[in-house]
Amino acid sequence: MTSSLWDEKYAIGIESIDQHHKGLAQALDDLVVAALSQEEKKVQEIFRSVGQYVDEHFHEEEALMEQASYPDLETHRLLHDQFRVSFHKIIQDFMAGKVPETVLALQRALYGWLFQHIYHVDQEYRPWVEQMKNKG
């Protein structure tokens, strides 16, 4: 199942990365649904799963950019780090019982960040990856 918010305009043309992005969008959808229903154990499970997914995705994406000699890799890493900080803050808020604020933060900050990041920032490294693949 693909996230209701996913649109192919977000695809960057690198299959493995696009699949990660779709999966992350779906996981965030699942997280919002669970948070709204206040199923604490389910939310904790999904938080853990999304956190692992994010770490794996960022690691693979950064490794791909490094292989492609992408010149803005360090800036991109900083953006990933900012996402991690925001995500962990939301986890802390949820654990502190701030459920409505948590759901709003997920919808505004994470969805907004995710799709803006994919649509604008991730598109920037695509030419370097394509060039690397064409050489190889």
Order of alpha helices (4+ residues) and beta strands (2+ residues): alpha-alpha-alpha-alpha-alpha-alpha
